Amino acid sequence: MEKLTKMDYFNRILAYAHEEDKDFLRHEMELLEKKNASRSNKPTAKQVANASLADDVYDAMQDGQSYTVADVKALVPELAEANPQKISAILTKLRKEIRVSRELVKGKAYFTKI
């Protein structure tokens, strides 16, 4: 199933809409284009900081050794005050980049550097 954007939906509806509804749909499409034109595609400061933390985690991990979220927290000093959800999100980012692997052992997640 392909992923449709709002603009795709508006175009589909526009093809079947009554004449009195087409002006409204065109106006909504103009507003959407204006909104998208003013949007910034740059990462936020927090996203940049988390990317830096992800690199720190990856550099601190050793090849062939498995780590739990708590192990990673102890491994990187900058994450000493971080909650487990933040560390898990950083590890998930590394997984999506195929830099670490994840395996479940008796319901506990272990992360290994690739």
C-alpha positions, -999 to +999 in steps of 0.1 A: +000+000+000+015+033-011+017+062+014-004+091+003+002+127+012-025+153+020-020+168-014-026+134-030-059+130-011-070+165-021-063+158-058-083+125-056-112+143-039-110+172-064-116+148-093-150+137-079-160+169-060-190+190-070-182+224-086-192+243-054-167+223-034-138+226-058-130+262-048-127+251-011-104+222-020-082+244-042-079+269-013-070+241+011-043+230-014-029+265-016-027+267+022-009+234+023+016+245-003+022+277+016+028+258+048+052+233+032+071+261+015+078+278+049+088+246+067+124+240+075+139+207+068+169+212+091+171+190+122+163+206+155+190+213+181+178+183+202+180+160+171+216+171+165+224+165+202+209+131+201+228+122+169+260+132+187+250+110+217+243+081+193+278+085+179+292+085+215+273+053+224+285+036+192+322+046+198+320+034+235+307+000+226+331-028+220+328-053+191+312-086+200+300-075+234+263-073+242+249-044+262+216-038+280+201-003+282+215+000+318+249-011+305+249+017+279+238+042+305+269+033+326+291+033+295+286+068+284+290+096+310+267+120+292+238+095+296+242+092+334+211+113+341+191+101+310+160+080+314+159+045+299+134+056+272+159+081+259+187+056+258+164+031+241+155+057+215+191+063+208+198+026+204+168+023+181+182+050+159+215+031+158+195-001+148+178+018+120+212+029+107+223-008+110+251+001+134+239-022+162+218-053+164+192-062+189+183-096+203+159-107+230+171-132+256+144-142+281+125-110+274+155-087+279+170-067+250+207-069+243+224-046+218+256-055+200+279-033+179+280-044+142 
